Amino acid sequence: KVARKCLRLLDSKVLPVLPNDQLAKFLHGSANFFLRWTMSCSDAEKHSFAAEAKALLLEVYRDPELSEEYRENACDFLAALL
């Protein structure tokens, strides 16, 4: 419930105002990562959440201007998705 609410808030309140903000993308990718592991989702939803998480977290990981801590966390999430 919390991750889905986080996604809704990011989609409706944060990303429209800060569409290129890497920290918002990190939160969005993280929420998708956690939703991918929930049991209440269909296989198609899990695949969609995983694909979205990979795309967003890879973008965060590749951003050389973002702090190393966020890049390392993104890398950890990506490794778990492989």
Helices and strands as residue ranges (DSSP letters): H 2-9, I 10-14, H 22-36, H 43-61, H 68-81
